[in-house]
Structures are given as structure tokens and as C-alpha cells.
Amino acid sequence: APAAPELLNRKARFLLEQGKETEAIGFWEQSLSSDPLQGSIHLLLGELAEKRGDMEAAASRFRTAAAAGEPDAHYLLARLAAAQGDWDHVRVELEQWQESASNTSPYREAATRLSAEARRRYLLLRGSILALVLFLIGLPALWWIRQRTAQTLRDLLDGAPECWHDAARILSGLRHEVLKHN
């Protein structure tokens, strides 16, 4: 009957409110077997699986809910990806969520915070890569420039002959300290 999934869903909610989660899940599964395109039920079952700690089942349910047109499933998939550290997937899912989510979504604030965190991590990663590239390119470049522009002590002293006496005194002191401590 067309009303059967709705009745099964009400019975399952009633059982869940009584604390009989396993029986409620059984009724929801029956409801889904007669009408598999119930995105909200897949979303609810995914949240229950997430509470139990079964992240694979939760992700599968959220993907099914997203395929059924449930926009909040994209946020929940992004949240699971963030827990696993997959920030590229977080950004993709949040973009899909923003395209289809309504202004009354209960996840709007949490999605905004998660989006800001994903953006911060993305910028931090880009900055770190840029710093590493600059270091790896800059260090050899600085060494090359130093080798090309370096002058010997004799060239420097020929340019300033009045410093010969001071340079000899300093080098003699350095030589003395090296010999004394070696």
C-alpha cells in the first residue's frame, strides 16, 4: 500500500523514542525495501550508524541520501571526511551542500565553521608548499650569487690599504685562538 512506508516510519520513530533502536532500524529497513528513495530515512540511519561508531555504514547511508536528493547528506559526508582528515573531500562535499542546502538547514552554522576550517587548512598547506619551494630554490640561488659576487680578502684589502694592519691583527688573534683550543 502507498501509505505502508509512512506507517513503518512512524512505528520506527515511536520505537526509537522508547529506546528500542534495533527494532526501529528494522522497521526503517522494511520501509526502505518498499520505497528506497526516502533520503531522510537514509540520513537518519546514517546518523544512527555514526553514533554507533560505524563510519563506513554511515558514509554509505549518507551517499545514498545524497543520491536521493537530500542536501544535508553532503554536509554529513564532509563532516565524516574531516574526521578522517580528507580535507579535499571536505571542500568538495561542502560546495555541493552549499549549492543545494536551504537557509533553514540545521547544519548551516556547523557547515560554515567546517568550511572556514577547510579553507584555513588549504591556505596553510599552500603556504607551506610555497615556503618549501622558495627555500629549495632560494638556497641554491643564494649560494650561486654568493659564489659569483664573492671577493677574496686580498682584493678587499687592496681596495682599502689602510685596513691591512687591522686585518693582520684580527687574523693573528683568530689563529692564536684556534691553535690554543685545538
Salt bridges, closest charged atoms under 4 A:
GLU6 OE2 - ARG10 NE 3.28
GLU21 OE2 - ARG52 NH1 3.49
GLU29 OE2 - ARG61 NH2 2.20
GLU50 OE1 - ARG79 NH2 2.56
GLU93 OE1 - HIS74 ND1 2.82
GLU93 OE2 - HIS89 NE2 3.42
GLU117 OE2 - ARG120 NH2 2.85
GLU117 OE2 - ARG121 NE 2.81
ASP166 OD1 - ARG169 NH2 3.80
GLU177 OE2 - LYS180 NZ 3.63
GLU177 OE1 - HIS181 NE2 3.07
